[in-house]
Structures are given as structure tokens and as C-alpha cells.
Amino acid sequence: MMKKAEELRQKYLRHEMFPTIFCDGCGIGNVLNYTLWAMDELDMDLDRTVFVSGIGCSSRLPGYIHADALHTTHGRALAFATGVKAARPDLHVIVFTGDGDGSGIGGNHFLHAIRRNIDLTVILINNFTYGMTGGQAAPTTPIGGITTTTPYGNIEHPLDVCAVAQALGASYVARWPVTYPYQPIKSIQQGITKRGFALIEMLSPCPTAYGRHNNLKNLERHWQWYRDHVVLKEEYERIERFGTDTERAALRDKMPIGVFQDIERETFSDQWQALVDRVKL
Amino acid sequence: MTPDRSLIRKALGPKVQFIHGDDACAYGAALAGCTFFAGYPITPATEVAETMAQILPRIGGCYIQMEDEIASMGAIIGASWTGAKAMTSTSGPGFSLMQENLGYAIMTETPCVVVNVQRSGPSTGQPTLGAYGDMMQARWGTHGDHEIIMLCPSSVQEALELTITSFNLAEKFRTPVLLFLDGELGHMRERVVIPEDDEFEIVDRVITSQSPHDYQAFQTNGSLVPPFAPFGTGYRTYVTGLTHNEQGLPRTTSPQIHQHLVQRLVAKIITNQAEIIAYEELYADDCDLAVITYGLTAGACHDAVAEARRRGIRAGMLRLITIWPFADEVVARWASRVRAILVPEMNLGQMVHPIREAVAGRCVVSFLPKIGGELHLPAEITAALETLAITAAR
């Protein structure tokens, strides 16, 4: 069903916070749009939803939503969110984080929140760079990527956060570029509904801090880059297994997108409740 | 989530027990109404977490072992925003890791309690031995202008009681409160009497009586402490470590808003310091030499003062229970009455600095440091007093 942007705005946004801090061509606003859309589809109660974020451009998102929110310290969103969820398992907890926040400085919390399968919906917005500080190399910056701290090109291997989450047994793992609106909305819905740790990685353009160094300052070209550099997971796997040499060579610069994992696993809160029932006096 | 009082009693067991300082902190927390603990193992504080892990599931609370001390501090702040009384415990290395989130708790006015069972540093130092080397880190460890509340017990019984006080102060002033022991007190066993519920006060943070429509999360309406609205109750509070206005929204470039906020955070502690500062005095009106002490060292000081008096030296003792905010007026009062003040510390000189500042030249200040994990012997302190009795002229 089509939703009117104005209706979503009225219903969910904290109007005093506008305009946003986001630059022209930034994809973070799209992620907010998709999240609100998904929440609206689920008819979620904002009074029972807590947003948690760390530091960085994407971590500013909770400020724009009219709900309880913790805008925490750099990298620690998952630690704070774990406290909220463990103390009040009945509340929905949605985390907005970035690639630097969530997988760089916050990498350890990422591992352990997934390991204990705390029931969080984590929307990790990956723009390949530290945008708020002006575009430095991130754990996700592609090899060769030009940033202010890799002026001659990045030499480090980028981290695939979805592969890590999948390996750790996250209940739900998906990756979409912001250039595809409907799939992310569906994945965010599935992530919120999922009992357990849900990761939705959103590939999001940062023309100002990353694009300008990488010949992607032009918004149209930048957004087109995202369309050209992703391949649906099913197709990606097909080429990996059965593809021709040409197809495989073409895959080298591309990222798989889609739903990578959707499984059932006991959550921390379920296990805690079972323990409480077992040891009660 | 308020635990059933009878359940707490049942979980703690007999009224009189032979327990150590770490256990006493856990017991005090349970009695104060703590329902959330997040921590990470570290010698010599691990037993606080172990005992909380035993108690909390049985009283309707939640225990979670986090991946590090940064996460532990974050988790208790998150839990506190749901309305839970929350605590973590650690030792020096872990306390170092907590500094950034400790500042976040100060800035966001999040009640919580941090127990630090100190060991020798720097770095890994002497993990199993006691020290008081984190006194200044407690005061100045997190960046930016701030005040902090910190208490130091001198016995296992007092560790239990001051844990309750720590929660009460945290709730009342909406700020993190530090409770500092050392490895010796943490692992030392003493007879402890668990107080009855009518023998101590329990303070809960003030919950707003305004409607969500009128409520502004950091508006104090003349008081210095804003009323609280727990997450999940419809108040839709935005909490940020950025400089924020009374509504809680970031305003990071206004000098006025920053001054207003940070000066209020400082004032809520400084203005109320008479209520926060606790100390114990011995022979205050009949001495011309004084020992100023805190923590476990107070035991040796107590014996040393008694022995000195037997030898004809008119010694007295001031024991600081509240370390921060610093009892500078009390120290100044002592300084104007005595010839000299002896400061024995299990470090190379930390509290002696604010003491000297408060004394401001009114009398001699003599410092008696000891590091390496050994406690001061009463005889060492008596000897130092005897020397002072001769050398310190009025």
C-alpha cells in the first residue's frame, strides 16, 4: 500500500530536530524512510519502542524519531541496547549504527550481541567511510578506495559485516543498497518481527565525504554505482559455483545483496527467563 | 521492577554472616533495590559479579556478563533508563575502560553505581593486592568539567551499608556514584549483620508527575535534578551525550546552553555537598596532631592514634567516608586546630593534594605513602606521629 510521506512525517518524526544534518545525496534519510515505512506496516507502538545509536552520521537518526532513544558513545550502541533489552525484554529495541561505529570501534560488541542473540533489530548503515569526521578510511572501505587517510588508496581488506553476522549465527541477516526501496522495507519488517539478533546492512552513498575522492561526487553516478556493484545473493552464489570465467571476473568488485540468513535460535531473554524459572526461591 | 523485599532476604540468607567486602557490596546492592548488574571478570572485584549472578535471578532482576568493561558500563546505563537500579563492579584496568561511558552517565544524568575494588597499577600491576591508586582517576578520569560522588568504606560492614548509600545518592541526584574498596578489603572476611529494612533508607529517583505532553526530560523547574521518565512509558525521551537543551535535544554550538547544563550538573552536587559528605572524627576536640585517612588504612590509623595517645601524644583522626566531593571545609577546620596533619595513603600521593589545598598552609602536612600491596602497620603510623610531635612546631 502506498504511504503518504506527510502522514509518516506527522506520525513518527520529532519536528524540532529538522532540518537534518545530512548532506545532499546522502542515503541515511532513505534508511529512515524505509524504517518508518516498515514500522508503520507493522503498526508498531512508538511508546514501546526504544532507538539506540552510537556516534556518526547514521547514529543521528534516532533524534529525528519521536520515541525514547539513547544516542550513546562511539561504538557502544549495542552495549547500551543490550542493557535496555535485558532489563525490559517487552520493549522493541532498534539500533542505528554505521560501519565505523558498528564494525570498527564497536566490533567487539557486535560479535557478542550476536553470540548471546539479544533480541535487537540492528540497522547498520554502511557508507564505506567515517563521514562525520570528513571521510577517513573505515573497516569497510574497499581496497583502492581513496579517503583522507588513504590518499594513495586503501590497502586493507574490507570487513563483510553480513558474513561475520552469518557465521556467528545471527537470527536474521540481510544487505540491501538504499537504491532498492522495497526490499529493505521488507527486511526491516522481518528483522523487527524476528525474535533474536537481526542485522540489516544498508549500503548507503556518501557523496560528500567518500564520493568526492572516488569519482562519485556526481549524485546520479554515485547512485548508479550502487546499482552496478551489487548482485542478488542467489545470482552471486550461482556464479561462484557454476559461472563462466568472465562472469566470475565481473563478480570481483561486486557485493552480494539479499537475505543471507533467517533462522530460529533461543534469544538471551528466553534463556534468562528459563533460568529464572529454574532457580526461583 | 521493584523486587519483593522478602525475596531479597531469602536470597541473602542468615542475618549474621562471615563474608568479604566484595560480597558485602553485592548484598548492599540487593538491599538497595538493585535489579540489574552487568560486569566483566577482574581480580580482585570478580566476587561482586559472582554474588550478583547468584542473587539477581532469584529476586526478579537480571545479571549479564558483558564482553568488556566498556560494555558493562554501557549496559547499566541502558538498564537504568528503563527505570532499573543498576550496578557494575571492576578494578583499575576496567575502571580505566569505563571512563568514557562514566562521563556519558554524568552528562545524561543516569543513576548507577560503579564499584572499584582497587589494585596496584599502573597497567596490570599487582592484581591480587590492594591499593588506593585510583582516587584521582575517579575524580578526573572522564574528560570534561564535572563533579563526581565517591565513597570509601573502611570495613566489610561499612561496604554493605555504603553500597546502599551509593544507590540512594545515585537515585537522588541522578548521577553515577563510585564506591571504592581495595583488594584487601574486597577479600577480607568480617562478621556482617544484614540490617533490617526499617534500619536503613531507600531512595528512589523522582518520577515525573507531568503528562508526556508537558514533560521536558531535562527541565528542573527550580530544583537541580530533573524528574525521570523511564523508557517505555510514553514520554519519548531523547537522551544524548551531546550538549543538550532542557528538552534533551542537541544544541552543541551555544555557549549559554552548554554553560547552563554543565554548571547545573556541577551545582547539583556542590550545592548539596553538606548532605553528601560523610566523615568520622576521633578526638577532634582534644588533639594537636591529626591523621587524615580513608578506606582500609583507617583501621591501622585507629590503632596508631590510640597507641600515640597512650604515649602522651594528643593525636586525633579524621576519616573521610565521602571522598568526592571533597570535604575541604572539614579539613580546613582541622587544620586550624592542630599543629600537623599526617596523611598515610596506599599510593604515592593522591588525596594528600586536596588535603594540602584545603589546609592552605594553616599547619604542617606530612605524607606517609605505602605501595606494593602492603598495608600500613599501626606502628609505622605511631612512629610518624611521634616524629611529628617533635618536629612540627605550632
HADDOCK unambig.tbl for C-alpha pairs under 7 A between the chains (distance, minus, plus):
assign (segid A and resid 47 and name CA) (segid B and resid 232 and name CA) 5.57 0.50 0.50
assign (segid A and resid 47 and name CA) (segid B and resid 233 and name CA) 6.34 0.50 0.50
assign (segid A and resid 47 and name CA) (segid B and resid 234 and name CA) 4.54 0.50 0.50
assign (segid A and resid 47 and name CA) (segid B and resid 236 and name CA) 6.74 0.50 0.50
assign (segid A and resid 48 and name CA) (segid B and resid 232 and name CA) 4.76 0.50 0.50
assign (segid A and resid 49 and name CA) (segid B and resid 232 and name CA) 6.82 0.50 0.50
assign (segid A and resid 63 and name CA) (segid B and resid 238 and name CA) 6.65 0.50 0.50
assign (segid A and resid 66 and name CA) (segid B and resid 236 and name CA) 6.27 0.50 0.50
assign (segid A and resid 67 and name CA) (segid B and resid 236 and name CA) 4.22 0.50 0.50
assign (segid A and resid 67 and name CA) (segid B and resid 237 and name CA) 6.50 0.50 0.50
assign (segid A and resid 68 and name CA) (segid B and resid 231 and name CA) 5.96 0.50 0.50
assign (segid A and resid 68 and name CA) (segid B and resid 236 and name CA) 4.03 0.50 0.50
assign (segid A and resid 68 and name CA) (segid B and resid 237 and name CA) 4.53 0.50 0.50
assign (segid A and resid 68 and name CA) (segid B and resid 238 and name CA) 5.62 0.50 0.50
assign (segid A and resid 69 and name CA) (segid B and resid 237 and name CA) 6.23 0.50 0.50
assign (segid A and resid 69 and name CA) (segid B and resid 238 and name CA) 4.82 0.50 0.50
assign (segid A and resid 69 and name CA) (segid B and resid 239 and name CA) 5.91 0.50 0.50
assign (segid A and resid 70 and name CA) (segid B and resid 238 and name CA) 6.29 0.50 0.50
assign (segid A and resid 70 and name CA) (segid B and resid 239 and name CA) 4.83 0.50 0.50
assign (segid A and resid 70 and name CA) (segid B and resid 240 and name CA) 6.12 0.50 0.50
assign (segid A and resid 71 and name CA) (segid B and resid 239 and name CA) 5.90 0.50 0.50
assign (segid A and resid 71 and name CA) (segid B and resid 240 and name CA) 4.64 0.50 0.50
assign (segid A and resid 71 and name CA) (segid B and resid 241 and name CA) 6.86 0.50 0.50
assign (segid A and resid 72 and name CA) (segid B and resid 240 and name CA) 6.20 0.50 0.50
assign (segid A and resid 72 and name CA) (segid B and resid 241 and name CA) 6.33 0.50 0.50
assign (segid A and resid 73 and name CA) (segid B and resid 101 and name CA) 6.88 0.50 0.50
assign (segid A and resid 76 and name CA) (segid B and resid 71 and name CA) 6.81 0.50 0.50
assign (segid A and resid 76 and name CA) (segid B and resid 74 and name CA) 6.81 0.50 0.50
assign (segid A and resid 79 and name CA) (segid B and resid 71 and name CA) 4.80 0.50 0.50
assign (segid A and resid 79 and name CA) (segid B and resid 74 and name CA) 5.28 0.50 0.50
assign (segid A and resid 79 and name CA) (segid B and resid 75 and name CA) 5.21 0.50 0.50
assign (segid A and resid 80 and name CA) (segid B and resid 74 and name CA) 4.53 0.50 0.50
assign (segid A and resid 80 and name CA) (segid B and resid 75 and name CA) 4.47 0.50 0.50
assign (segid A and resid 80 and name CA) (segid B and resid 77 and name CA) 6.52 0.50 0.50
assign (segid A and resid 80 and name CA) (segid B and resid 78 and name CA) 4.58 0.50 0.50
assign (segid A and resid 81 and name CA) (segid B and resid 75 and name CA) 6.99 0.50 0.50
assign (segid A and resid 81 and name CA) (segid B and resid 78 and name CA) 6.18 0.50 0.50
assign (segid A and resid 82 and name CA) (segid B and resid 75 and name CA) 5.92 0.50 0.50
assign (segid A and resid 83 and name CA) (segid B and resid 75 and name CA) 3.86 0.50 0.50
assign (segid A and resid 83 and name CA) (segid B and resid 76 and name CA) 5.85 0.50 0.50
assign (segid A and resid 83 and name CA) (segid B and resid 78 and name CA) 4.57 0.50 0.50
assign (segid A and resid 83 and name CA) (segid B and resid 79 and name CA) 4.56 0.50 0.50
assign (segid A and resid 84 and name CA) (segid B and resid 78 and name CA) 4.61 0.50 0.50
assign (segid A and resid 84 and name CA) (segid B and resid 79 and name CA) 4.66 0.50 0.50
assign (segid A and resid 84 and name CA) (segid B and resid 82 and name CA) 6.39 0.50 0.50
assign (segid A and resid 86 and name CA) (segid B and resid 62 and name CA) 6.99 0.50 0.50
assign (segid A and resid 87 and name CA) (segid B and resid 36 and name CA) 6.97 0.50 0.50
assign (segid A and resid 87 and name CA) (segid B and resid 62 and name CA) 6.58 0.50 0.50
assign (segid A and resid 87 and name CA) (segid B and resid 79 and name CA) 5.36 0.50 0.50
assign (segid A and resid 87 and name CA) (segid B and resid 82 and name CA) 6.91 0.50 0.50
assign (segid A and resid 88 and name CA) (segid B and resid 82 and name CA) 6.77 0.50 0.50
assign (segid A and resid 91 and name CA) (segid B and resid 232 and name CA) 6.76 0.50 0.50
assign (segid A and resid 109 and name CA) (segid B and resid 67 and name CA) 6.89 0.50 0.50
assign (segid A and resid 112 and name CA) (segid B and resid 67 and name CA) 6.53 0.50 0.50
assign (segid A and resid 276 and name CA) (segid B and resid 57 and name CA) 5.18 0.50 0.50
assign (segid A and resid 276 and name CA) (segid B and resid 58 and name CA) 6.62 0.50 0.50
assign (segid A and resid 279 and name CA) (segid B and resid 58 and name CA) 6.47 0.50 0.50
assign (segid A and resid 280 and name CA) (segid B and resid 58 and name CA) 4.97 0.50 0.50
assign (segid A and resid 281 and name CA) (segid B and resid 58 and name CA) 6.11 0.50 0.50
